[in-house]
Amino acid sequence: MANLGTQENPLLVAIVGSGPSGFYAAEALIKSDINVKVDVLERLPSPYGLVRSGVAPDHQKLKQVIALYQKTAESPDFNLIANVNVGTDISIEELCQSHHAVIITSGAETDRKLGVPGEDLNGSYTATEFVGWYNGHPDYRNREFDLSHDVAVIIGQGNVAADVSRILSKTVDELKHTDIAQHALDVLAESKIKEIHVIGRRGPAQAKFTPKELREFGELADCNSVVRAEDLILNPESETELQEKSNIASKKIYDQFCEFSKREIDIGKSKNCFFQFLMGPKELIGSTKLEKIILEKNQLSGEAFKQSARGTEETIELEAGILFRSIGYRGVPIANIPFNDSWGTIPNEKGRITDNNGSNIPQLYTAGWIKRGPSGIIGTNRACSVETVECLLEDIAKLDSETNKAGAKAIYTILDRKNIRHICYDDWKKIDKKEIERGKLKGKPREKYTYIDEMLSELK
């Protein structure tokens, strides 16, 4: 049999997940010097992962990266197999039998827990649930969020926390021409929330917003952005951090907080968004649903850039009817794939999946958040995926080039035998076109289908 990666014997790679890291891995493979066929498997009928269901609806420019993914998808060496759940509909073992290599790019699909009493009360939610709900993700379509309370609390000070806070702070007029799901817009239109508290465990110098995300809070039509000047007093270690030239983003964020602190409260605005620091939830209290939060004040300890927040045992009470936690994300285990439960990632060495002894497992690779944890922006995944693909190509001589692999044909045989409906990229384009047409009727970029059956019905 001809060498692997030739026209006579192309390298067959299955990629699990069609988010940014999956598409960047496919792009790197297709642009390589070898002959390759890439099959991308996706659980939903819709591709693009968090670019579709995670990026905030009022950040349409960030979604323009989809044009690059579309270019990759149009390659004759690319094949999308969507509406297929790897681990239940088809196993990793079956993919290893049909392909020379498998790259897992399934992302970080669940949130880290607070680990405090009362966390599971009605009214306490994950940011993922809320983001998925307002972005029309089918998994969260039927979630119900009671926004009839005066006070909402967001635990966390990263960009997802910023998205949740900003969506709660905006008016319907600010959102109605985005691709926000209609069911979410209808609920937000009836919101009675007057206060949004965005709470961080550490100080203003350690907040993980991007400067642009934070700056947007100063431009809201009907919401003041509030920071107390006394909360911006820094310890010497934090001052050292902000003086470091490489830490310019944190300095910009701190300066923006300072600018907010000098603003007069506009009493004509109906909402206030408070940014608060050095606090963490100690307990959520309520009989059947959330009524108040016990917050413990923190202090920082450690040297610059290694400071951690430690509780002081001094507490305050905050009445609130709804809380969203946004303190980090973790991957979900896949059957028969090693998993580091502490980190919520797949153990690997530069993308090569390793077993419990640290040895590389042949054929298996990983990229994206499930590889390195939830860090960086969309584009960060490109270098991560390229690193994995480079390792895979270095290993090509070690892969099984003798066994006749059937690739996508084998996958279709398995799925058809189980009566599992699967769709291709051309099918997705029909759904995509219809969503855009629906959106035009409302002056929106698109009106997403929020049920899987709705998407599939467009293909009949």
C-alpha positions as CSV (number, residue, x, y, z in Angstrom):
1,M,0.0,0.0,0.0
2,A,1.2,3.5,-0.8
3,N,2.6,5.8,1.9
4,L,0.0,7.5,4.0
5,G,-0.8,11.0,2.9
6,T,-0.5,10.4,-0.8
7,Q,-3.2,10.6,-3.5
8,E,-3.4,6.8,-3.5
9,N,-3.6,6.6,0.3
10,P,-4.9,9.9,1.8
11,L,-4.6,10.5,5.5
12,L,-8.1,10.2,6.9
13,V,-8.8,12.4,10.0
14,A,-11.9,12.6,12.1
15,I,-12.4,15.8,14.1
16,V,-14.9,15.7,17.0
17,G,-16.4,19.2,17.3
18,S,-17.0,22.0,14.8
19,G,-16.1,25.0,16.9
20,P,-13.1,27.3,16.2
21,S,-10.4,24.7,17.2
22,G,-12.1,22.1,15.1
23,F,-12.1,24.4,12.0
24,Y,-8.6,25.6,12.6
25,A,-7.4,22.0,12.8
26,A,-9.2,21.2,9.6
27,E,-7.7,24.2,7.9
28,A,-4.2,23.3,9.0
29,L,-4.6,19.7,7.7
30,I,-6.1,20.8,4.4
31,K,-3.4,23.4,3.8
32,S,-0.6,20.9,4.6
33,D,1.6,19.3,1.9
34,I,-0.1,15.9,2.3
35,N,-3.2,14.5,0.8
36,V,-5.9,14.4,3.5
37,K,-9.6,13.9,3.9
38,V,-11.2,15.5,7.0
39,D,-14.5,14.5,8.5
40,V,-15.8,16.9,11.2
41,L,-18.5,15.5,13.5
42,E,-20.8,17.8,15.3
43,R,-23.5,17.1,17.9
44,L,-25.8,19.8,16.7
45,P,-27.2,20.4,13.2
46,S,-25.4,23.8,13.3
47,P,-21.6,24.2,13.1
48,Y,-19.2,26.9,14.6
49,G,-19.5,26.1,18.3
50,L,-19.2,29.1,20.6
51,V,-18.9,31.5,17.7
52,R,-22.6,30.8,17.0
53,S,-23.8,30.0,20.6
54,G,-21.3,31.8,22.8
55,V,-20.4,35.1,21.3
56,A,-22.8,37.8,22.5
57,P,-25.5,38.9,20.0
58,D,-24.4,42.5,20.3
59,H,-20.9,41.5,19.2
60,Q,-21.6,40.7,15.5
61,K,-18.1,41.6,14.4
62,L,-16.6,38.7,16.3
63,K,-18.8,36.4,14.3
64,Q,-17.2,37.5,11.0
65,V,-14.6,34.8,11.6
66,I,-17.2,32.4,10.3
67,A,-16.3,33.5,6.8
68,L,-12.9,31.9,7.3
69,Y,-14.6,28.6,8.5
70,Q,-16.9,28.7,5.5
71,K,-13.9,28.9,3.2
72,T,-12.4,25.8,4.8
73,A,-15.8,24.0,4.6
74,E,-16.0,24.6,0.9
75,S,-12.8,22.5,0.3
76,P,-13.4,19.2,-1.4
77,D,-11.2,17.6,1.3
78,F,-13.7,18.8,4.1
79,N,-16.8,17.0,5.1
80,L,-19.3,17.9,7.9
81,I,-21.2,15.1,9.6
82,A,-23.6,17.0,11.9
83,N,-26.4,16.0,14.3
84,V,-24.2,13.2,15.5
85,N,-23.2,12.7,19.2
86,V,-19.8,11.1,19.5
87,G,-19.8,8.8,22.5
88,T,-23.4,7.7,22.0
89,D,-24.3,7.7,18.3
90,I,-20.8,6.6,17.4
91,S,-17.9,5.7,19.6
92,I,-14.3,6.9,19.6
93,E,-13.2,3.3,18.9
94,E,-15.4,3.2,15.7
95,L,-13.8,6.5,14.6
96,C,-10.3,5.0,15.2
97,Q,-11.3,2.0,13.0
98,S,-12.6,4.2,10.2
99,H,-9.8,6.9,10.3
100,H,-6.1,7.0,10.7
101,A,-6.3,9.7,13.4
102,V,-8.9,11.4,15.6
103,I,-8.7,15.0,16.9
104,I,-11.0,15.8,19.8
105,T,-12.0,19.5,19.9
106,S,-15.2,19.3,22.0
107,G,-14.5,22.5,24.0
108,A,-15.4,23.3,27.6
109,E,-19.1,22.7,27.8
110,T,-19.9,23.1,31.5
111,D,-19.2,25.6,34.3
112,R,-17.1,25.3,37.5
113,K,-19.2,25.3,40.6
114,L,-18.9,27.8,43.5
115,G,-18.9,25.0,46.1
116,V,-21.0,26.9,48.6
117,P,-24.2,26.0,50.4
118,G,-27.4,26.9,48.5
119,E,-25.7,26.9,45.2
120,D,-28.5,24.7,43.7
121,L,-31.3,26.9,44.8
122,N,-33.8,28.0,42.2
123,G,-32.5,31.4,41.0
124,S,-28.9,30.3,41.0
125,Y,-27.6,29.6,37.5
126,T,-24.5,29.1,35.4
127,A,-23.5,31.7,32.9
128,T,-23.5,29.0,30.3
129,E,-27.2,28.4,30.7
130,F,-28.0,32.1,30.3
131,V,-25.7,32.6,27.4
132,G,-27.0,29.5,25.6
133,W,-30.6,30.7,26.2
134,Y,-30.2,34.1,24.8
135,N,-28.1,32.8,21.9
136,G,-30.8,30.2,20.9
137,H,-28.8,27.1,21.7
138,P,-31.2,24.1,21.6
139,D,-29.8,22.7,24.9
140,Y,-31.0,25.8,26.7
141,R,-34.1,26.8,24.7
142,N,-36.6,25.8,27.5
143,R,-34.7,27.3,30.4
144,E,-36.7,29.8,32.4
145,F,-35.1,32.9,34.0
146,D,-37.2,34.9,36.4
147,L,-36.1,38.6,35.8
148,S,-38.9,40.0,38.0
149,H,-36.5,40.8,40.8
150,D,-34.7,44.1,41.5
151,V,-31.2,42.7,41.9
152,A,-29.1,40.3,39.8
153,V,-25.6,39.2,40.8
154,I,-22.9,37.9,38.5
155,I,-20.0,36.1,40.2
156,G,-16.9,36.5,38.1
157,Q,-15.0,39.2,36.2
158,G,-14.1,37.8,32.8
159,N,-15.6,38.4,29.4
160,V,-18.5,35.9,29.8
161,A,-19.5,37.7,33.0
162,A,-19.3,40.9,31.1
163,D,-21.6,39.5,28.4
164,V,-24.2,38.4,30.9
165,S,-24.0,41.7,32.8
166,R,-24.2,43.8,29.6
167,I,-27.2,41.9,28.2
168,L,-29.1,42.4,31.5
169,S,-28.1,46.1,31.4
170,K,-29.2,46.8,27.9
171,T,-32.6,48.0,26.6
172,V,-34.7,46.1,24.1
173,D,-33.9,48.8,21.5
174,E,-30.2,48.1,22.0
175,L,-30.7,44.4,21.4
176,K,-33.6,44.1,18.9
177,H,-31.4,44.4,15.8
178,T,-28.9,41.7,16.9
179,D,-29.3,38.0,16.4
180,I,-30.5,37.5,20.0
181,A,-33.1,34.7,20.2
182,Q,-36.7,36.1,20.1
183,H,-37.8,34.2,23.2
184,A,-35.0,35.8,25.2
185,L,-35.7,39.3,23.9
186,D,-39.4,38.9,24.9
187,V,-38.4,37.9,28.5
188,L,-35.7,40.7,28.7
189,A,-38.3,43.2,27.6
190,E,-40.3,42.4,30.8
191,S,-37.2,42.5,33.0
192,K,-37.6,44.4,36.3
193,I,-33.9,44.3,37.2
194,K,-32.6,47.6,38.5
195,E,-29.3,46.6,39.9
196,I,-26.6,44.3,38.5
197,H,-23.7,43.5,40.8
198,V,-20.6,42.1,39.1
199,I,-18.4,40.6,41.8
200,G,-14.8,39.5,41.7
201,R,-12.8,37.5,44.2
202,R,-9.7,39.6,43.6
203,G,-9.1,43.3,43.0
204,P,-9.6,45.7,40.1
205,A,-6.0,45.1,38.9
206,Q,-6.8,41.4,38.5
207,A,-10.1,41.7,36.6
208,K,-10.1,39.6,33.4
209,F,-12.3,41.7,31.2
210,T,-10.8,43.0,28.0
211,P,-10.6,46.8,27.8
212,K,-13.0,46.9,24.9
213,E,-15.6,44.8,26.8
214,L,-15.4,47.0,29.9
215,R,-15.5,50.3,27.9
216,E,-18.9,49.3,26.4
217,F,-20.4,49.6,29.9
218,G,-19.8,53.3,29.7
219,E,-21.9,53.6,26.6
220,L,-25.1,51.9,27.8
221,A,-28.3,53.8,27.0
222,D,-30.2,53.2,30.3
223,C,-27.6,51.9,32.8
224,N,-25.0,53.6,34.9
225,S,-21.6,51.9,35.4
226,V,-20.7,52.3,39.1
227,V,-17.4,51.8,40.8
228,R,-16.6,53.2,44.3
229,A,-13.3,55.2,44.4
230,E,-12.4,53.5,47.7
231,D,-12.6,50.1,46.0
232,L,-9.8,51.2,43.6
233,I,-7.1,51.6,46.3
234,L,-4.4,49.1,45.5
235,N,-1.9,47.2,47.6
236,P,1.8,47.5,46.6
237,E,1.8,44.2,44.8
238,S,-1.1,45.2,42.6
239,E,0.6,48.6,41.9
240,T,3.6,46.6,40.8
241,E,1.5,44.5,38.4
242,L,0.0,47.6,36.7
243,Q,3.5,49.1,36.3
244,E,4.7,46.1,34.2
245,K,4.7,47.1,30.5
246,S,3.5,43.7,29.4
247,N,0.4,44.1,31.5
248,I,-1.0,47.0,29.6
249,A,-4.5,45.4,29.3
250,S,-4.9,45.3,33.0
251,K,-3.7,49.0,33.3
252,K,-6.4,50.0,30.7
253,I,-9.0,48.1,32.7
254,Y,-8.0,49.7,35.9
255,D,-8.0,53.2,34.2
256,Q,-11.5,52.5,32.9
257,F,-12.7,51.6,36.5
258,C,-11.2,54.9,37.6
259,E,-13.1,56.7,34.9
260,F,-16.4,55.1,36.0
261,S,-15.7,56.1,39.6
262,K,-15.6,59.7,38.6
263,R,-18.9,59.8,36.8
264,E,-22.0,61.3,38.3
265,I,-24.9,58.9,38.6
266,D,-27.5,59.7,35.9
267,I,-30.7,59.5,37.8
268,G,-32.5,59.4,34.5
269,K,-31.3,55.9,33.9
270,S,-33.3,53.1,35.3
271,K,-30.5,50.6,36.0
272,N,-27.1,50.6,37.8
273,C,-24.3,48.1,37.2
274,F,-22.0,47.9,40.1
275,F,-18.4,46.5,39.8
276,Q,-17.3,45.2,43.1
277,F,-14.0,43.6,44.2
278,L,-12.4,41.4,46.8
279,M,-15.5,39.5,47.7
280,G,-16.8,36.0,47.1
281,P,-20.0,34.1,47.9
282,K,-20.0,32.2,51.1
283,E,-23.6,31.1,51.1
284,L,-26.8,31.4,49.0
285,I,-29.9,31.7,51.2
286,G,-33.6,31.1,50.4
287,S,-36.4,28.8,51.4
288,T,-37.2,27.4,48.0
289,K,-35.6,30.1,45.8
290,L,-32.7,32.5,46.1
291,E,-33.4,35.4,48.4
292,K,-30.0,36.7,49.5
293,I,-26.3,36.1,49.2
294,I,-23.8,36.1,52.0
295,L,-20.5,37.6,50.6
296,E,-17.2,37.3,52.4
297,K,-14.7,40.1,52.0
298,N,-11.3,38.9,50.8
299,Q,-7.8,40.2,51.0
300,L,-4.9,39.5,48.6
301,S,-1.8,37.7,49.6
302,G,1.3,36.7,47.7
303,E,3.8,38.4,45.4
304,A,2.9,40.4,42.3
305,F,1.3,38.3,39.5
306,K,0.8,35.4,42.0
307,Q,-1.7,37.0,44.4
308,S,-4.6,34.9,45.6
309,A,-7.7,35.9,47.4
310,R,-8.2,34.8,51.0
311,G,-11.3,35.2,53.1
312,T,-11.3,37.5,56.1
313,E,-14.4,36.1,57.7
314,E,-16.0,39.5,57.5
315,T,-19.3,39.2,55.6
316,I,-22.1,41.3,54.1
317,E,-25.6,40.4,53.0
318,L,-26.9,41.2,49.6
319,E,-30.6,40.7,48.7
320,A,-30.9,39.2,45.2
321,G,-33.4,37.2,43.3
322,I,-31.1,35.8,40.6
323,L,-27.4,34.9,40.4
324,F,-25.2,33.7,37.6
325,R,-21.8,32.2,38.2
326,S,-19.0,32.7,35.7
327,I,-15.9,31.5,37.4
328,G,-14.4,29.2,34.7
329,Y,-15.3,26.3,32.4
330,R,-14.4,22.7,32.1
331,G,-14.7,20.0,29.5
332,V,-17.1,17.0,29.6
333,P,-15.5,13.5,29.6
334,I,-16.0,11.4,26.5
335,A,-16.3,7.6,26.9
336,N,-13.0,5.8,26.9
337,I,-10.9,8.9,26.6
338,P,-8.6,9.8,29.5
339,F,-9.8,12.9,31.5
340,N,-8.2,15.1,34.1
341,D,-11.1,15.8,36.4
342,S,-9.2,18.4,38.4
343,W,-8.6,20.6,35.3
344,G,-11.6,19.5,33.2
345,T,-9.3,18.7,30.3
346,I,-8.0,15.8,28.3
347,P,-4.4,15.0,29.4
348,N,-2.0,15.6,26.5
349,E,1.5,16.5,25.4
350,K,1.3,19.2,22.7
351,G,-2.0,17.8,21.6
352,R,-1.1,14.1,21.7
353,I,-3.5,12.5,24.1
354,T,-1.7,10.6,26.9
355,D,-2.8,7.8,29.2
356,N,-2.6,7.8,33.0
357,N,1.1,7.0,32.8
358,G,1.8,9.9,30.5
359,S,2.4,7.7,27.4
360,N,1.0,8.9,24.1
361,I,-2.1,7.0,22.9
362,P,-1.7,6.2,19.1
363,Q,-4.2,7.9,16.8
364,L,-5.7,10.2,19.4
365,Y,-5.2,14.0,19.5
366,T,-6.9,17.0,21.0
367,A,-7.1,20.8,20.5
368,G,-8.8,23.9,21.9
369,W,-10.3,24.3,25.4
370,I,-10.6,20.6,26.0
371,K,-6.8,20.5,25.4
372,R,-5.5,23.5,27.3
373,G,-8.5,24.8,29.4
374,P,-10.7,27.8,28.8
375,S,-8.2,30.5,27.9
376,G,-7.6,33.2,25.3
377,I,-9.9,34.5,22.6
378,I,-11.3,32.8,19.4
379,G,-8.1,33.3,17.5
380,T,-6.0,31.8,20.2
381,N,-7.4,28.4,19.1
382,R,-5.6,28.6,15.8
383,A,-2.1,28.3,17.2
384,C,-3.3,25.6,19.6
385,S,-4.8,23.6,16.7
386,V,-1.8,24.1,14.5
387,E,0.5,22.7,17.2
388,T,-1.7,19.6,17.4
389,V,-1.8,19.1,13.7
390,E,2.0,19.5,13.4
391,C,2.4,16.7,16.0
392,L,-0.1,14.5,14.1
393,L,1.9,15.0,10.9
394,E,5.2,14.3,12.7
395,D,3.6,11.0,13.7
396,I,2.3,10.0,10.3
397,A,4.9,7.3,9.8
398,K,3.7,5.7,13.1
399,L,0.0,5.6,12.0
400,D,-1.5,2.5,10.5
401,S,-1.1,2.8,6.8
402,E,-1.7,-0.9,6.0
403,T,-5.3,-1.3,7.1
404,N,-7.8,-0.2,4.5
405,K,-9.7,2.6,6.2
406,A,-13.2,3.5,4.9
407,G,-13.4,7.0,6.4
408,A,-16.8,8.7,6.1
409,K,-18.4,5.7,4.4
410,A,-17.9,3.6,7.5
411,I,-19.4,6.4,9.7
412,Y,-22.5,6.6,7.4
413,T,-22.9,2.8,7.6
414,I,-22.9,2.9,11.4
415,L,-25.3,5.8,11.6
416,D,-27.7,4.5,9.0
417,R,-27.8,1.1,10.7
418,K,-28.8,2.9,13.9
419,N,-31.3,5.1,12.0
420,I,-29.5,8.3,13.2
421,R,-30.2,11.2,10.9
422,H,-27.0,13.1,9.9
423,I,-26.7,16.2,7.8
424,C,-23.9,17.5,5.6
425,Y,-22.5,21.0,5.1
426,D,-24.8,21.7,2.1
427,D,-27.8,20.8,4.4
428,W,-26.5,23.3,6.9
429,K,-26.3,26.0,4.2
430,K,-30.0,25.6,3.6
431,I,-30.8,26.1,7.3
432,D,-28.4,29.0,7.4
433,K,-30.1,30.7,4.4
434,K,-33.5,30.3,6.0
435,E,-32.3,31.8,9.3
436,I,-31.0,34.8,7.5
437,E,-34.2,35.2,5.6
438,R,-36.2,35.0,8.8
439,G,-33.9,37.7,10.4
440,K,-34.4,40.1,7.5
441,L,-38.1,40.3,8.3
442,K,-37.2,41.7,11.7
443,G,-34.2,43.8,10.8
444,K,-31.8,41.2,12.4
445,P,-28.8,39.5,11.0
446,R,-30.6,36.2,11.4
447,E,-33.4,34.6,13.5
448,K,-32.0,31.3,14.7
449,Y,-33.9,28.1,14.9
450,T,-33.8,27.1,18.6
451,Y,-35.1,23.6,18.3
452,I,-33.3,20.8,16.5
453,D,-36.5,19.5,14.9
454,E,-37.1,23.0,13.5
455,M,-33.7,22.9,11.8
456,L,-34.2,19.4,10.4
457,S,-37.7,20.2,9.1
458,E,-36.2,22.8,6.8
459,L,-34.5,19.9,5.0
460,K,-37.6,17.9,4.1
